[in-house]
Amino acid sequence: VKDPQRDLVDPAVQGTRTVLESCKKAKTVRRVVVTSSMVALTDEPESDRVLTEADWNTKSTLTRNPYYFSKTLAEREAWRYVEKERPGFDVVVINPFMIIGPALSAAVNVSTQMFSDLLAGKYPAIMNLTWGFVDVRDVALAHLRAIEVKEASGRYICANTTVGMRSLIELPDRSGHSKYKLPRF
């Protein structure tokens, strides 16, 4: 984007606020389930510790991972709005890791773009990166559970498995099998 504030942050934060204001005006909404992201938890996962729902991304800025920054600020806005406005409904947040699985359209999103870039050789080397993955159907189920389970509250990390960059791009051997066991989605 040319202007991260205008093109990412403002629409994310204002969009979150607008949806919550509309729900407040409706006066019949009891719960709003917000789809946030793992990037609201961390900018750069550390391999020596497990993330929890208490974690917040404090590294991203308008110049460092502005998309991550926009997701973090949008989620923070949801929590701020409920605390300040007391709208008569609660908020539950789902923080999915990289969502993969059957798509409803052929459109490229952040997750599919990463795979496209890997396959196109856009990364200069195999880096020590590991991604968390979750099937889109599990994310949908997490949203349904957040709506249906009365006791649901706060934030929920939605993840299944982690896969390193080497595993994602490792070419199969002559038998057609990779030495890495990749998840089946």
C-alpha positions in Angstrom: 0.0 0.0 0.0 1.1 3.6 -0.6 -0.2 5.0 2.7 -0.5 2.4 5.5 -2.5 4.7 7.8 -5.0 5.6 5.1 -5.1 2.2 3.3 -4.9 -0.3 6.2 -5.1 1.2 9.7 -8.0 3.6 9.3 -10.3 1.2 7.4 -9.6 -1.6 9.9 -10.2 0.5 13.0 -13.1 2.5 11.6 -14.7 -0.6 10.1 -14.6 -2.3 13.5 -16.1 0.7 15.2 -18.8 1.1 12.6 -19.9 -2.6 12.9 -20.0 -2.3 16.7 -22.0 1.0 16.6 -24.5 -0.7 14.2 -24.8 -3.6 16.6 -25.4 -1.2 19.5 -28.1 0.6 17.5 -29.9 -2.6 16.7 -30.4 -3.2 20.5 -31.0 -6.9 19.9 -27.4 -8.1 19.6 -26.1 -10.0 22.6 -22.7 -11.0 21.3 -20.3 -10.0 18.5 -17.7 -12.4 17.4 -14.7 -10.6 15.9 -12.3 -12.4 13.5 -8.9 -11.0 14.4 -5.7 -12.7 13.6 -2.6 -14.3 15.1 -0.8 -11.1 14.0 -2.6 -9.3 16.8 -0.8 -11.6 19.2 2.7 -11.4 17.7 4.7 -9.7 15.0 7.5 -12.3 15.2 6.8 -15.6 17.0 9.6 -16.8 19.2 10.4 -20.4 18.8 11.2 -20.9 22.5 7.8 -19.9 23.9 4.2 -20.7 23.4 1.8 -17.8 22.6 -1.3 -17.4 24.7 -4.5 -15.3 24.5 -2.8 -12.8 26.9 -0.2 -11.9 24.2 -0.4 -8.7 22.2 1.7 -7.6 19.2 3.8 -4.7 20.4 6.4 -4.6 17.6 4.4 -3.8 14.5 4.1 -0.2 13.4 3.1 1.8 10.3 6.6 1.0 8.9 7.1 -2.5 10.3 4.4 -4.9 9.2 1.7 -2.3 8.8 -0.9 -5.0 8.0 -0.2 -6.7 11.3 -0.4 -3.2 13.0 -3.8 -2.7 11.4 -5.1 -6.0 12.7 -3.8 -5.3 16.2 -5.3 -1.9 16.4 -8.7 -3.1 15.0 -8.9 -5.7 17.7 -7.9 -3.3 20.4 -10.6 -1.0 19.1 -13.2 -3.7 19.6 -12.1 -4.2 23.2 -11.9 -0.4 23.8 -15.4 0.1 22.4 -17.1 -2.5 24.6 -15.3 -1.2 27.7 -16.0 2.4 27.1 -19.5 2.3 25.4 -21.0 -0.6 27.5 -23.2 -1.4 24.4 -25.3 -4.2 26.0 -23.5 -7.0 24.2 -20.2 -8.7 24.7 -17.3 -9.4 22.3 -15.5 -12.7 21.7 -12.5 -12.7 19.5 -11.1 -15.5 17.4 -7.4 -15.2 16.6 -6.7 -17.7 13.8 -3.3 -18.5 12.5 -2.8 -18.9 8.8 -6.1 -20.1 7.4 -5.9 -22.8 4.7 -8.4 -25.1 3.1 -11.2 -25.0 0.5 -11.8 -21.4 -0.7 -15.1 -19.9 -1.8 -13.4 -17.9 -4.5 -10.1 -17.8 -6.5 -9.2 -14.5 -5.0 -5.7 -14.2 -3.5 -5.5 -13.2 0.2 -2.6 -12.9 2.6 -2.4 -16.6 3.3 -2.6 -17.7 -0.4 -0.2 -15.0 -1.4 2.4 -16.4 0.9 2.1 -19.8 -0.8 2.2 -18.3 -4.2 5.4 -16.4 -3.3 7.0 -19.6 -1.9 6.2 -21.5 -5.1 7.4 -18.7 -7.3 10.7 -18.6 -5.5 10.3 -15.0 -4.2 12.1 -15.8 -1.0 15.8 -15.5 -1.4 16.6 -18.5 0.7 15.1 -21.0 3.1 14.6 -19.0 6.2 14.1 -20.2 9.8 10.4 -19.4 9.7 7.6 -21.5 11.0 3.9 -20.8 10.4 0.9 -22.0 12.4 -1.9 -23.3 10.2 -5.6 -23.9 10.8 -8.2 -25.3 8.5 -10.9 -22.8 7.4 -13.6 -25.2 8.5 -12.2 -25.3 12.1 -12.2 -21.5 12.1 -15.8 -21.5 11.0 -16.6 -24.0 13.8 -14.7 -21.8 16.4 -17.0 -18.9 15.4 -20.1 -20.9 15.8 -19.0 -22.1 19.2 -18.2 -18.6 20.2 -21.8 -17.6 19.3 -23.5 -20.7 20.8 -21.6 -21.3 24.0 -22.9 -18.8 26.6 -19.8 -19.0 28.7 -17.4 -18.0 25.8 -15.5 -14.9 26.6 -12.3 -13.1 25.7 -9.9 -14.2 23.0 -9.3 -17.6 21.5 -6.3 -18.7 19.5 -7.3 -20.9 16.6 -4.5 -23.1 15.4 -3.8 -26.7 14.5 -0.2 -27.4 13.5 3.0 -25.6 12.7 5.1 -26.2 9.6 8.5 -24.8 8.9 9.5 -23.1 5.6 11.8 -26.0 4.6 8.9 -28.4 5.0 6.6 -26.3 2.8 9.1 -26.0 -0.1 10.9 -29.3 0.2 10.7 -31.1 -3.1 9.6 -34.7 -3.0 12.2 -37.4 -3.7 12.1 -39.6 -6.8 9.5 -41.8 -5.2 7.2 -38.7 -5.0 7.4 -38.6 -1.2 8.7 -35.8 0.9 10.8 -36.7 4.0 8.5 -34.3 5.9 5.0 -35.2 7.0 2.9 -32.3 5.9 -0.6 -31.8 7.3 -3.5 -32.9 5.2 -6.3 -30.3 4.9 
